[in-house]
């Protein structure tokens, strides 16, 4: 029998061994994000909360540049050491899902699907399977000058795209001010006519061929050509990027501005008089049933992460109503992809606010149910940079009146199909 003093001496060692064993039994669940280091306190708090509630798991956050995340993931998967979760956008999610490089999540998510907006789930569905947990999103609103609208005799918001165009024409006719910029500039990668086709619900590529030469496509391009010719949209539309559009609205050259809610802070700083005349409305939906400006982010699970249940548990926590709302409050620029979080007073109270920025936040929250990410199927264009330039060049010729719309669309389709057919034949 051990002497009591000997037993007492062993107790600290036993406790130390037990503590070490408990720590060793924890499952590491590392999650990667990109370009979010400025929100470190939010993610550090998320890790702290999750680990406190899940003593058998140990979350760890790693942030990196956007151009590093795919190469590092591929290397980690090849080495058999992938993280539990990776922050992806929608095109990346589709690309990796089609390659079989990430795991379908339907069975693991189960009834928790109901937390997310249907459009967000649809964005992340590939071949009828869910491959990502919806995280933050964005959407554009229409900021407009109330004085200009009053001079044009407009007292109500448009309920659809046709009414929007009719009001735009009325603004130009009654006030001489260009109504809006349709984001035709393509240098930043966010503009161009292709997204208008998506917004209108018109097909672009089908069965490996370009299909944008139909009568509705021609009608859409002819409509923009008419708006350009009559000055409803400005003559420098193909050069108006984000910064230039804000400057045009602030200086009174545009009656409306399609932008993010936070861009109104710039207006307040640059021209407070215009800011005080500004009101906000959601962008009306059209045949594509989508809001402008959406770009959903998600968390995906790499194919060879050994404990997907742990990964999804962390993912559901990070994308929960509570955490997404906290993230939106932290960034002041993003919106949740969960239904309940969007009903929080942080968004809804702005509807009656005197501050245009807060009204914009409320209007954007209303549009989130239509926040679909505009994209072509991954790999649809074998040389996307060249093919998009070919398309955009033809659209500029047509809208500026230098070429008939049908001829421009047919020429763009001919160039696309030459490349698509050549690739298909290999």
N, C-alpha and C positions, 0 to 999 in steps of 0.2 A: 504494500500500500504506500502511495506517495505521501510524503510529508506535506502538510497544508502549505508550508512556505514554498516548497518546490512547485506545487500546483499553481500558486498565485503568481510565481515567476513566469509560468508558461502562458498565462492568460493574455498578455499583450501580444505575444507571438501568434497565438491562435486567432486573435482579433485581426491582426495584420494579414495573416494568410487568408482569412475569410473575406476581408475587404478586397484583397488582390484577386481572389477567385471571382467575386461578384463583378469586379470591373472587367475581368477577362471574358465573362459570359455576355457582356453587352454586345449587341449587334451594331456595328457602325453603319450609319445611313448618311452618306455624304451626298450633298446636293450642290449642283453647279448652276451659277447664273452668269450672265455677261453684262458688263457695263453698268452694274448696279452698286458699285462700291460706295457711291455717295449716300446710299441709304443703309449703310452698315448698322447704325443703331437699331433699325427696324428688324433686320435679319438676325442680329445678335439676340434681340429680345425674343424673336420667334424660336430660335434654337434653345434658348434658356427655358421658355415655356414648355416646349415639346419634351425636352429631356427630363424636366421635373415631373411631367405627367406620364412618362414612359421610362421607368428605371431600367428596363431590359434593353433599351435602344439608346444610341448615342448619335444624335444628328450633328453634322458638321457642314458649315457653309464655305464654299469656295467661289470667288468671283474672278472673272477673266475678261479679256477683250472679246468682242463678238467674233473676230476672225480666228481666234484660238480654239474656240469651244469644239468645233467639229473635228479638227485634226487631233486634238488631245483626247477626245472621246474615242475616235477610231483606234488610236494607239493604246488606250487603256483597255478597250474591248479585246484587241489582239493579244494583250498581255494577260487577259483574264482578270483584270482588276478594275472593272467599270464602276462609276459612282452609282448610287441608288437612283438618283433623279438628275435630269438635265433640263435646263431652261431652253425651250425651242420655240420658234415661230411656226406658223401653220405650214408654209411651204416645206420647211425642214422636216416637220412631223410627217407629212405625206411622203416625202422622198425616202426617209429612213424606214417608214412602215412598209412601203412597197419593196424595199430591199430586204425586209425581214430583220432589220437591225435593232428594232425596238419591240417591246412586248405589248400585245393587246391587253386591255385593262377591264373589259366588261365584267368578267366574273369577280374580279377583286373589288371593283367599285360598287357593284350591286345597286341597292336602292339609293345609295348616295348620289346617283345621277340626278335625282330630282332637285338637288341643291343648285345646279347650274342652269343657265339659260339654254333653251333648245338650240339656238343659233350657234352658241359656243360649242356644244357637243357635236353639232353637224360639221363645224369647221374641222374638228379633230377626228372625224370618222372616215376610215378608209376601208373600202370593200365590206361595209356593214359592221365594222368593228371599231371600237373606241381605242385610240392610241395615245391620248394625252389627257391630262387634267387641266381644265381651263384656268388660267391665271388672269392677269390684267389685260385690259383692252383699251381702246381709244375710239373716239368718234368725233366727227365735225358737226358744227352748228352753223347757222346763218346769223351773223351780226348785221344789223341794218340801221341806216340813218333815219330816224323817225321824221325829221324835217323833210327829207327828200321824199319819203313815202307819203307824207301829208300833202306836199305840193303835187304829187302824182295822183292824188285822190284815192290812195289805197289805204283801207282801214282794217283789213282782215288778213290773216296769214293764209298762204296757199295750202290746200288740202292734198294736192297731188302735183306731179311734175308739170302737167299741162297748165295748171293754174299758175305755177311758178313762172313758166316761160311767158304766159300772157301778162303777168304783172311786170316782168322784166321789160317787155316791149312797151308797156304803158309808162314805166319810169323814164325810159329814153325819150319817148314821144312827148311827154308832158314837162320834163325837166332838162333834157339835153345831157343828162349824166349817164355814163355807162352803168348798166345795172349790176353786173357781176363778172368775175373772171372764172372761166370753166376749168382752170388748171390744165391747160394744154401744154405748158412747158414741161419738158421731160428730163432736164439735166439732173434733177434730184432723184429721179426714178419714181416719183409719186404721181406724175400726171400722164396726160395723153388720152386719146379717144378710146383706147381699148377698155379703160375702166368705165367709161360712159356706156359702152356696149354691155358690160357686166351689170351696171346699175339698171339699165333698161331691160335686162333679162334676155339679151340677144346672144346666140351661140357664136363661138369664135373658132374653135377647133373641134372636129368630130371625126372619129375613125381615121385619125392621122392625116386629115386634110383641113385646110382653111375653109371656113364656111361663112365668112362675113361679107358676102356679096348679095345677100337677099334684099328684098324691097324695104324691109324695116331698117336694115343697116344703111341703105342708101338714103332713106328718109331722115334718119338721125344725122348723118353727115351734112345733108342739104339744109337741115334746120340750123345747125351750127354755122354753116356758111352764110345763111341769111342773117343770123344774129351778128356775125362779124361784119358783113356788108353794111348793115344798118346802124352799126355802132352800139348795139345793145351790149355786146362784149367788146372790150377795148382792142385797139389795133395792135397792141403789144402783148396780146394774150399768150403768144408762144415764148415770151421772155419773162412773164410774171411768175417767179417762184415765190416761196413762202414769204420771204422778207419784203419783196417788191409788192406783193398783194397787200400786206399790212400798210405799207407806205402809201399805196394808192388809195386805200380806204381812209386812212388818217388824213390825207391831204384833200379829200372830197372828190377824187376822180372816180370813185366807185360808190354806188349806193349800198352795195352789200358785200360781205366778205365771208367766204366759206372757210372756216378755220377752227382750231381747237379753242376751248373756253379760255385757256390761260393766255392766248395771244391778245386777249382784250386788255391785259395788264400793260402790254406795250402801247396800245392805243391811249390808255389813261396817262401814261408817262409822256408820250409824244404830242398828244393834242387833247387836253382834258375837255375842251369844249365839244369836240366830236364824241368823246367818250360819254359825256353826259346826255348826248342826243341819241345814244345807241340803245337799241333793244335787241332781243335775241329770240330766235325760233328754231325748232328742229328742221333739218333738211327733209323735205317731203320724200316719201318712197315712191318708186316706180315699179315697173314690171318685174325687176329682179328682186324686189322685196329686201333691199339692203340699204343701210345708211352709208353715207360717205365717210371716209376716213378711218374705218375700222382696221385694226392690225392686232389680232389676238396673240398672246403669249401663253405658253403652257409648260407643264412638266411632263417629261416622258421617262420611261424606264428602259434602260439598255437591255438588249436581248439576253445577255449572259450574267446579269446581276442575279446572284444566287437566292436572294430572299425578297422576291417581289412583294410579298405581303407587307414586309416592313417598309419598303419603298412607298407603297401606296398609302400606308398609314400616315407616313410623313407628308406625302403629297396632298392627301385629303385635309390634313391640318393646315398646310401652307396655303391652300386654296379655299379654305372654309369662308363662310360669310364674315366671321369675326376678323380673320387675318386679312382678307381682301379689302374689307372696309378700312382697317388700320393702314393698309398699304396705300389706298387711295388718299387718305388723309395725310399720309407722309409725303407722297409725291406731289399732290395737288394737281396732277396732270393726267392720271390714269383713272380707269373706271373698273369696278368689279365685273366679273362674268357670272356672278351669282345673283339670283332674283331677290332674295331677302335683303342683301346689303344695299342694293339700289333703292330700297324703300326707306332707308335711313334718312333722318332729317337733315343730315349733312348735305344730301342732294335735294330732297323735296322742299326744304325751307327756302331755297333760293328762288322758287317760282314767284314769290311775292316780295322778293328783296328789291331794294332800290339800286343795288350794285349790279351792273351788267355782267360782271364776271360770275357772280353767284347765280344770276338768271341763266347764264350760259351753262353752268354746271347742271342745273335742273333740267334744262332742255336736252342736254346730251344724255342724261340718265334716262330720259323718256325714249331716246333713240336706240338704246342699247339692245332692245329686243330685236332690232334689225341689223345689229353690228356683225356683218359677215365679212370675212377677210377676202378681198378680191385677188384671185390668183388663177392661173392656168394650171392644169395638172403638171406635176413635176416631170421634166423630161419631154414635155410636149413640143418644145422648140429646141432643136439640136444645136443651134447657134443663136441663143437668145439675144445677145447684144446686137448682132448684125440684123437679125430679123425684126427686132423691135425698131431699130433705126429705119429700116426699109418701110415699115408700116407707118411710123410717125412722119417720115418725110412725105409720104403720099397723102396723109391726112392734112398736113400743113398746106400742100398744094391745093387740095380741094377746098378747105375752109377759107383760105385766102383768095379763092376765086380764080386760081390759075389753072385749074383742071376740073372737069366734071366729077362729081362725087362717085358716080358709078365706075367711071374709068379709073379713078384713083384706087378704089376698093378692088377692082378686078386686077389691076397691076400689082398691088400688094399681095393679093391672094396667089397670083401667078408666081411671084418670087418665093413666097412661103412654100407653096406646093412643090416647086422645083427642088427645094432643099429637103422637104419632108419625104418626097418620093425617093430621092437619092439615098437618104438614110435608111428608109424602109427596105430598099433593094439590097442593102449590104448583108 
